[in-house]
Amino acid sequence: MFNVFLGQEREGLAKNNVKPFYVSRCARKNRNTSNMSMKERIKDITRFATNTKDEHMGAFAAQSAFFIFLSFFPIINIIISLPKFLLLSEEQVLDIICYVLPNRFEEYVGSTVMEMYQHSSGSLTIVSFVIAIWSAAKGLMAVRNGLNEVYRSREQRNYFIIRSISSVYTVALVILIIVLSVLNMFGTQIAQYVLSQFPEYANEAWLVISLRGAATFVLLFVMFELMYTIVPTKKLRFKNQIPGALFASFAWVTVTKIFSLYIDIYASKSYMYGSLTTVIMLMFWLYFVIYLVFIGAQTNEYLQTCRDREKEYELSKYHKDATEVWDDDEIDDPELGEFTREEMDALLDSHED
């Protein structure tokens, strides 16, 4: 264990009624509420907006939207090939795909699905599955590049490893889309089956069905939480990604609803793009939601920067002339919170510099 004392002796601390302490959560809380002026808050907001611009999130969102749009059709091909194993009809596949898109795109996607159904053999071989996933992984690679830029991490692995990892993420994304859609489309049938097999769980089953909207939000939250934690090259803590995941989930649902309302009212009156109107609208929707996903990641990074800055502030304030006694790698006092030995070393060294 180690102890970090103030630049005074134990007797001096006792005389002044100040106990040897570490950086307490109370001190950090008081600093947040009392020492942070409105001017500092405005500076933080300005810095956040500047970072958003400097990290070219708009460019990464556009790149991701383009490649995800190209990946959309290989993913459709995968889902179309699944009826051989999942016994899904053409209408059910269409419902699965359209569930995650604004309502306006149903006609365009429906015609595409019908055409692919007519020209698809319906067989899913290992080779065709790998090719489809490999093609669709380009969209996730673009998202990964954007998240690496936000979290200031550099990719050091080779192209094929990155592409393979992105393919795994693509499979997980397809599974999540299917789970979301099945939960919303077949929730009543699932509840009836559960009731027939386990009557004692009747109340729980109908409660889950009545909260399908909340369940959808929770699944979206889990998806973004895992995306922010696993996809970037930089190793990140799971709990620190919660704020951005909550923001991205809420923003995804809200923007999709607003976008659906907008295109229902105005898209039919637009003649600028002609027959490409639906495609252009789909690209715009992808751009906006992916941009918001990057904003969620930027929020996580900003909050982490604030936490690091507060740690350094507390160390410089309370441990300016610290004397360190090291016995082992563990921290004896629970008030020290998230500080590790390595973090304490780094922050004390930076303060001395």
C-alpha distance (Angstrom), angle and dihedral (degrees) to the residues before:
residue distance angle dihedral
M1 . . .
F2 3.74 . .
N3 3.75 136.3 .
V4 3.77 127.2 -152.2
F5 3.77 111.5 -157.5
L6 3.76 130.8 -171.6
G7 3.81 117.9 -106.0
Q8 3.81 89.0 -88.6
E9 3.79 134.9 83.7
R10 3.80 122.3 -101.4
E11 3.82 88.8 -105.4
G12 3.76 91.8 56.1
L13 3.77 91.1 50.0
A14 3.79 91.1 50.3
K15 3.81 92.0 47.7
N16 3.76 91.7 52.4
N17 3.80 91.1 44.7
V18 3.79 90.4 -119.0
K19 3.78 115.4 135.9
P20 3.80 121.6 -148.3
F21 3.76 102.4 -97.0
Y22 3.72 142.8 164.7
V23 3.77 128.1 -130.8
S24 3.77 100.8 -58.1
R25 3.74 127.3 -152.5
C26 3.80 88.4 -126.6
A27 3.79 91.2 59.6
R28 3.78 91.1 51.3
K29 3.79 91.3 47.1
N30 3.80 92.2 50.0
R31 3.77 90.6 49.0
N32 3.79 91.1 52.0
T33 3.79 94.2 51.9
S34 3.80 103.0 35.6
N35 3.81 110.6 22.9
M36 3.77 99.4 44.4
S37 3.79 107.2 87.3
M38 3.76 127.4 -158.5
K39 3.80 88.6 -106.5
E40 3.80 90.4 57.7
R41 3.79 90.9 48.5
I42 3.81 90.8 52.3
K43 3.80 89.6 49.0
D44 3.79 90.0 51.7
I45 3.80 91.9 51.1
T46 3.81 90.5 47.9
R47 3.79 90.6 48.8
F48 3.80 90.3 50.2
A49 3.82 91.5 52.7
T50 3.81 91.4 46.2
N51 3.79 92.0 51.5
T52 3.78 89.8 50.0
K53 3.79 89.4 55.5
D54 3.81 96.9 40.7
E55 3.79 93.3 50.8
H56 3.81 91.0 56.3
M57 3.78 94.3 -128.5
G58 3.78 90.7 161.5
A59 3.80 90.4 58.0
F60 3.80 92.4 46.9
A61 3.81 90.7 47.3
A62 3.81 90.5 52.2
Q63 3.80 91.6 47.9
S64 3.80 91.8 47.8
A65 3.81 92.3 47.3
F66 3.80 91.2 51.8
F67 3.80 95.8 49.5
I68 3.80 93.7 41.0
F69 3.79 87.9 52.6
L70 3.81 89.2 52.9
S71 3.81 88.9 45.9
F72 3.78 91.1 51.9
F73 3.79 94.8 80.6
P74 3.82 97.1 49.2
I75 3.81 86.8 50.9
I76 3.82 89.7 51.2
N77 3.79 88.6 50.6
I78 3.80 90.0 53.2
I79 3.80 92.7 49.7
I80 3.81 91.5 45.8
S81 3.79 89.8 54.1
L82 3.80 92.0 51.8
P83 3.84 97.9 75.9
K84 3.79 87.8 82.1
F85 3.79 86.7 66.5
L86 3.83 103.6 23.5
L87 3.82 100.1 35.5
L88 3.82 93.6 -130.0
S89 3.78 120.4 163.9
E90 3.79 124.8 -134.7
E91 3.81 91.2 -103.9
Q92 3.80 92.1 50.7
V93 3.80 91.9 50.6
L94 3.80 89.0 50.1
D95 3.81 90.4 50.6
I96 3.80 90.7 50.9
I97 3.80 92.3 52.2
C98 3.80 96.5 42.2
Y99 3.79 93.6 47.2
V100 3.80 92.8 76.9
L101 3.83 94.1 42.5
P102 3.81 131.7 71.7
N103 3.81 113.8 -91.4
R104 3.79 94.2 -110.3
F105 3.81 92.5 69.6
E106 3.80 94.9 57.4
E107 3.81 94.7 93.0
Y108 3.80 94.2 48.2
V109 3.80 94.3 44.6
G110 3.81 91.1 43.0
S111 3.79 93.1 57.4
T112 3.79 90.4 47.0
V113 3.80 92.3 50.3
M114 3.80 92.3 48.5
E115 3.80 91.0 51.0
M116 3.78 92.1 48.4
Y117 3.81 90.2 47.8
Q118 3.79 90.9 53.7
H119 3.80 94.0 49.7
S120 3.79 97.8 37.2
S121 3.77 121.0 95.9
G122 3.79 89.5 -146.8
S123 3.77 92.6 -129.8
L124 3.76 120.8 122.3
T125 3.76 111.6 -155.9
I126 3.76 123.6 -175.7
V127 3.80 91.0 -112.1
S128 3.81 95.1 51.1
F129 3.80 91.1 45.6
V130 3.81 92.3 52.2
I131 3.82 92.1 46.8
A132 3.80 92.4 49.7
I133 3.80 93.4 47.6
W134 3.80 91.5 44.9
S135 3.80 90.1 53.4
A136 3.79 93.9 45.6
A137 3.82 92.0 48.8
K138 3.81 91.0 75.0
G139 3.80 89.5 77.1
L140 3.80 92.6 54.7
M141 3.80 89.7 46.1
A142 3.80 89.3 58.4
V143 3.81 90.5 50.5
R144 3.81 89.5 48.4
N145 3.81 91.2 53.1
G146 3.79 90.6 51.3
L147 3.81 93.0 49.5
N148 3.80 90.9 48.4
E149 3.79 88.7 54.6
V150 3.80 91.8 49.7
Y151 3.82 93.4 47.9
R152 3.83 91.8 41.6
S153 3.78 94.7 -123.3
R154 3.78 126.8 142.4
E155 3.79 122.7 -138.3
Q156 3.80 110.9 -127.1
R157 3.79 101.3 170.0
N158 3.78 121.8 97.0
Y159 3.79 124.7 -97.3
F160 3.80 97.8 -102.4
I161 3.80 94.0 51.8
I162 3.81 90.6 49.3
R163 3.80 91.2 47.7
S164 3.82 90.9 49.1
I165 3.80 92.3 50.1
S166 3.80 90.1 48.5
S167 3.81 88.9 51.4
V168 3.80 89.8 56.4
Y169 3.81 89.9 50.4
T170 3.80 89.1 49.9
V171 3.82 91.4 54.7
A172 3.81 89.4 49.8
L173 3.81 90.0 49.8
V174 3.82 92.2 51.6
I175 3.81 90.4 49.6
L176 3.80 91.2 49.7
I177 3.81 92.1 50.1
I178 3.81 90.2 51.5
V179 3.82 92.2 47.6
L180 3.81 91.5 49.6
S181 3.77 92.0 49.1
V182 3.80 96.0 44.3
L183 3.79 90.5 49.5
N184 3.80 91.7 54.5
M185 3.81 99.8 36.8
F186 3.79 101.8 38.3
G187 3.79 100.4 26.5
T188 3.80 94.1 112.8
Q189 3.81 93.4 49.2
I190 3.80 90.3 48.0
A191 3.80 90.7 50.8
Q192 3.80 91.5 50.2
Y193 3.80 91.1 50.6
V194 3.81 91.4 49.4
L195 3.80 89.9 49.3
S196 3.80 91.9 51.3
Q197 3.79 91.6 51.3
F198 3.80 100.7 33.7
P199 3.83 110.5 23.4
E200 3.79 91.8 171.5
Y201 3.83 89.7 69.3
A202 3.81 94.8 56.5
N203 3.80 96.3 118.6
E204 3.80 93.6 46.9
A205 3.82 92.9 48.3
W206 3.80 94.9 52.1
L207 3.80 90.9 43.5
V208 3.81 90.0 57.3
I209 3.80 91.3 48.5
S210 3.79 92.8 48.5
L211 3.80 89.2 52.6
R212 3.79 96.6 50.4
G213 3.79 91.7 123.6
A214 3.79 90.9 54.1
A215 3.80 90.0 45.7
T216 3.80 89.3 54.0
F217 3.80 90.0 52.4
V218 3.80 90.7 48.8
L219 3.81 92.1 51.4
L220 3.80 90.7 49.1
F221 3.79 88.7 49.6
V222 3.81 91.0 51.7
M223 3.81 90.5 48.8
F224 3.81 93.6 52.5
E225 3.80 92.7 41.1
L226 3.80 90.8 55.3
M227 3.80 91.1 42.2
Y228 3.80 93.1 54.5
T229 3.80 92.4 44.3
I230 3.81 103.0 41.5
V231 3.80 109.5 23.2
P232 3.85 100.3 62.5
T233 3.79 117.7 77.7
K234 3.80 90.8 -127.6
K235 3.80 115.7 88.2
L236 3.81 107.7 -115.4
R237 3.77 135.1 -176.7
F238 3.79 116.0 -109.0
K239 3.81 96.2 -136.7
N240 3.81 93.5 50.2
Q241 3.81 90.9 62.6
I242 3.82 94.9 58.7
P243 3.85 97.7 94.3
G244 3.80 93.6 52.6
A245 3.80 92.6 44.2
L246 3.81 91.0 52.3
F247 3.79 90.8 48.7
A248 3.81 93.6 47.4
S249 3.82 93.0 48.2
F250 3.78 93.7 49.6
A251 3.81 92.0 42.9
W252 3.82 92.8 49.3
V253 3.81 93.0 53.2
T254 3.81 94.1 42.0
V255 3.80 96.9 46.0
T256 3.81 91.7 46.5
K257 3.81 91.0 53.5
I258 3.81 92.9 46.0
F259 3.79 92.2 45.1
S260 3.80 91.5 50.4
L261 3.79 90.1 52.0
Y262 3.79 92.2 47.3
I263 3.78 97.4 50.2
D264 3.81 91.7 43.9
I265 3.80 88.4 59.1
Y266 3.79 104.5 33.9
A267 3.80 110.3 17.0
S268 3.81 93.7 73.5
K269 3.83 88.8 55.2
S270 3.78 94.3 52.8
Y271 3.79 116.3 99.3
M272 3.79 98.1 165.2
Y273 3.82 95.4 96.3
G274 3.79 97.6 28.8
S275 3.80 112.9 -165.7
L276 3.82 90.0 -0.2
T277 3.82 92.9 64.4
T278 3.81 93.9 101.2
V279 3.80 92.8 47.7
I280 3.81 92.0 48.9
M281 3.80 91.4 47.8
L282 3.79 90.7 50.3
M283 3.80 89.8 51.8
F284 3.80 91.2 49.9
W285 3.80 91.2 50.0
L286 3.80 91.6 50.1
Y287 3.79 90.5 48.1
F288 3.80 94.0 52.1
V289 3.81 97.2 45.9
I290 3.81 93.3 45.3
Y291 3.80 90.3 47.5
L292 3.81 88.0 54.3
V293 3.81 89.8 49.5
F294 3.81 88.0 56.3
I295 3.81 89.7 47.1
G296 3.81 87.3 55.8
A297 3.80 89.8 52.4
Q298 3.80 90.0 47.3
T299 3.81 88.6 52.4
N300 3.80 90.8 54.5
E301 3.80 91.8 48.7
Y302 3.80 91.8 47.2
L303 3.81 92.7 51.1
Q304 3.80 90.5 48.0
T305 3.81 89.6 52.2
C306 3.81 89.4 51.6
R307 3.80 91.0 50.9
D308 3.80 91.6 50.3
R309 3.79 91.1 47.7
E310 3.81 91.4 50.8
K311 3.80 90.7 51.0
E312 3.79 90.9 53.2
Y313 3.79 90.8 45.1
E314 3.79 92.9 53.4
L315 3.79 92.8 45.8
S316 3.79 92.7 50.4
K317 3.80 91.1 46.7
Y318 3.79 101.4 45.0
H319 3.81 103.8 23.4
K320 3.76 105.5 39.1
D321 3.81 94.7 133.6
A322 3.79 96.4 25.5
T323 3.77 123.1 171.2
E324 3.78 113.7 -152.0
V325 3.78 126.7 -151.2
W326 3.81 113.8 -173.7
D327 3.78 122.5 -164.5
D328 3.80 101.0 154.9
D329 3.79 142.1 -21.6
E330 3.79 97.2 -86.7
I331 3.80 125.2 94.2
D332 3.78 111.1 -129.2
D333 3.80 100.0 -161.2
P334 3.84 117.9 70.8
E335 3.81 89.9 -155.6
L336 3.80 88.8 74.9
G337 3.77 89.0 77.2
E338 3.79 115.8 -173.4
F339 3.83 98.2 -2.7
T340 3.78 115.9 123.2
R341 3.76 127.1 -168.2
E342 3.79 91.3 -103.6
E343 3.80 92.4 50.1
M344 3.81 91.6 49.1
D345 3.81 91.2 50.0
A346 3.78 92.6 49.3
L347 3.79 95.1 46.9
L348 3.80 94.5 46.0
D349 3.80 90.5 48.5
S350 3.80 91.7 49.3
H351 3.80 90.0 50.3
E352 3.80 92.3 51.0
D353 3.81 89.4 51.5
